[in-house]
Amino acid sequence: MSELKNIIIVNDINYINGGAAKVAINTAKAFENDEKINVYFFSSVDKNTNKENEKIHYITTNQEESLHDKNKIRGAINGIWNIKAKRDFGKLLKKFDKNDTIIHIHSWSKALSSSVFYIANKKGFKIIVTLHDYFSLCPNGGLYNYTKQEICNINPMSYKCIKCNCDSRNYMFKVYRIVRQFVQNKLVKMNQKIKYVVSISDFSIKQMRINLQPNTIIKRVYNPIQTNKENKINNIEKNDYYLYVGRLSKEKGVELFCKAITNLHEKGIVIGDGEQLEILKKDYPQIDFLGWKKSEQVIEYMKNARALIFPSLWYECAPLTILEALSIGLPCIVSDECAAVEFIKEGITGVNFKRNSAEDLKDKIKLFRDNEYLKRLNTSAYEIYWNNPFDISRYKKDLREFYNEVLNSEKE
């Protein structure tokens, strides 16, 4: 039986700028104090300023995200096939024994490209991929038509998909994404060669299962959050605003939040940044837009809210914000066509509303005007979460079991 000695986490960036990066970094940190395991973090973008305080070995190609590269041609090429990432990752892997090493890939589409998967697979290492989004399946990563603002049911990479102008920017950018997906699907054959998958929700894997091989081994491991049990909201009925936390982009449904709150003459706070910020500030002056906040600051705003509203319009995979809210007893109002519904017990820890329906969202918000109803949800959300918390120890236990299972699976 092989013993796990090395874990190599692969992610486009090595600092927190979103859910996938946060989970990748927390994965590395979960194992950094394990005396029997060495943890490595391979990325393209290096903006981690706290490395000297960690036992994690950081390796980076010192490149920019493809879209942020000042040299647009170089950025586009790296997004499709990052030669430097492939070369540097290949050099790194020469130091390891494939019989005691697991490679865990979290994200690759923003900078690293599928070249890192290609070289790791070529060298015969056991690779686990956490599917945080739909980039393994869909060119724009969302199974969503950003032009029409609706969920896309077109078969990815079909002729109909290729000619569809669904990108959030323009059709030429869609062409770029198609080329990138072609390289990933046809040259790297990533979906055919992914043998071990971490699914972060049952909802998301249902959307992606058709694109994986029948013999792919899937382990559902819910993303971890870091909160304290002592953070429970007390006297929630005294709280006076509704909260949105997330990126300010159309598919996240933030405008739906603003519209419903404004029409009901309720108080609303928005935490986050994005391309819609200035437009929303102009159209909804009564909403407080606070920009990005640190995790501990977000928790403080959650403590003073009546409910967290999660109005996503697309197939959100597994929002960490929902779990953070439930852990302190903050009930949630969530769109019924995203993975958030997987974590909500209807009428007990929160409620669902019909996706993209401002009227249904308003009806659900009205329920929270009842203080007794609100207090019941507050108590239930907190108790149910802490009966089986999504904390880092649970996450580490589940991952360790999967790592050992994969490492000791039959030779490929």
HELIX and SHEET records of a PDB file:
HELIX    1   1 GLY A   19  PHE A   31  1                                  13    
HELIX    2   2 LYS A   51  ASN A   53  5                                   3    
HELIX    3   3 SER A   66  HIS A   68  5                                   3    
HELIX    4   4 LYS A   72  ILE A   80  1                                   9    
HELIX    5   5 ILE A   83  LEU A   93  1                                  11    
HELIX    6   6 SER A  115  LYS A  122  1                                   8    
HELIX    7   7 TYR A  159  LYS A  163  1                                   5    
HELIX    8   8 TYR A  171  PHE A  182  1                                  12    
HELIX    9   9 VAL A  183  LEU A  187  3                                   5    
HELIX   10  10 MET A  190  LYS A  193  1                                   4    
HELIX   11  11 ASP A  202  MET A  208  1                                   7    
HELIX   12  12 ARG A  209  ASN A  211  5                                   3    
HELIX   13  13 LYS A  229  ASN A  231  5                                   3    
HELIX   14  14 ILE A  236  LYS A  238  5                                   3    
HELIX   15  15 LYS A  250  LYS A  252  5                                   3    
HELIX   16  16 VAL A  254  ASN A  263  1                                  10    
HELIX   17  17 LEU A  277  ASP A  283  1                                   7    
HELIX   18  18 SER A  295  LYS A  303  1                                   9    
HELIX   19  19 LEU A  320  SER A  327  1                                   8    
HELIX   20  20 ALA A  339  PHE A  343  5                                   5    
HELIX   21  21 ALA A  358  LEU A  367  1                                  10    
HELIX   22  22 ASN A  371  ASN A  387  1                                  17    
HELIX   23  23 ILE A  392  LEU A  407  1                                  16    
SHEET    1   A 7 HIS A  57  THR A  60  0                                        
SHEET    2   A 7 ASN A  38  SER A  43  1                                        
SHEET    3   A 7 ASN A   6  VAL A  10  1                                        
SHEET    4   A 7 THR A 101  ILE A 105  1                                        
SHEET    5   A 7 LYS A 126  LEU A 131  1                                        
SHEET    6   A 7 TYR A 196  SER A 199  1                                        
SHEET    7   A 7 ILE A 217  ARG A 220  1                                        
SHEET    1   B 2 TYR A 144  ASN A 145  0                                        
SHEET    2   B 2 GLU A 150  ILE A 151 -1                                        
SHEET    1   C 6 ASP A 288  PHE A 289  0                                        
SHEET    2   C 6 LYS A 267  ILE A 271  1                                        
SHEET    3   C 6 TYR A 241  VAL A 245  1                                        
SHEET    4   C 6 ALA A 305  PHE A 310  1                                        
SHEET    5   C 6 CYS A 332  SER A 335  1                                        
SHEET    6   C 6 GLY A 350  PHE A 353  1                                        
END                                                                             
